[in-house]
Amino acid sequence: MSKTRKPDFRPNEFVVYPAHGVGQIVNIEKQEIAGIELELFVISFEKDKMMLRVPTHKATEVGMRALSSPDVVTKAMTTLKGKAKVKKAMWSRRAQEYEQKINSGDLIAIAEVVRDLHRADDQREQSYSERQLYEAALERLTREIAAVGDGDETTAQKQIDAVLVNRQAAA
């Protein structure tokens, strides 16, 4: 499969852009940049009030992908149920790994970050940077699960919370 093959995304379709999460293609437009005519996907990230233009021939190369299948969502929820795997490495190294997982756009990797950084009420406080990473991963996970399901982020958030709370109860 060639990297320059044009992906078949369409307007109004939801996609995942690794660095920003779930967005919606609002248009495919042609634009001249530095004397070269380019075809671009115009992606709207409603929550972030952001528009992104991605050259169609570079979309797969940068990791843009369709939403996860319901099977992948199920695997992500199963990942959340697992026991947190916290390495004994220095926090800066772990934080870097968490950041890479979040920006990979891989739903399972994002679920691992949520699982590993989740704190129950009776556990020690999270540091500011830990909480920032946790919230970023949780938001990405929630948005994609909502987009794959019925589109309701509140329902997706409740599903995730239920899994995390039940995991704590079982521990």
Sequence and secondary structure as in RCSB ss.txt:
>XXXX:A:sequence
MSKTRKPDFRPNEFVVYPAHGVGQIVNIEKQEIAGIELELFVISFEKDKMMLRVPTHKATEVGMRALSSPDVVTK
AMTTLKGKAKVKKAMWSRRAQEYEQKINSGDLIAIAEVVRDLHRADDQREQSYSERQLYEAALERLTREIAAVGD
GDETTAQKQIDAVLVNRQAAA
>XXXX:A:secstr
  TTS     TT EEEETTTEEEEEEEEEEEEETTEEEEEEEEEETTTTEEEEEEGGGTTTTT EE   HHHHHH
HHHHHHS     SS HHHHHHHHHHHHHH  HHHHHHHHHHH   TTS    HHHHHHHHHHHHHHHHHHHHHTT
S HHHHHHHHHHHHHHHHHH 
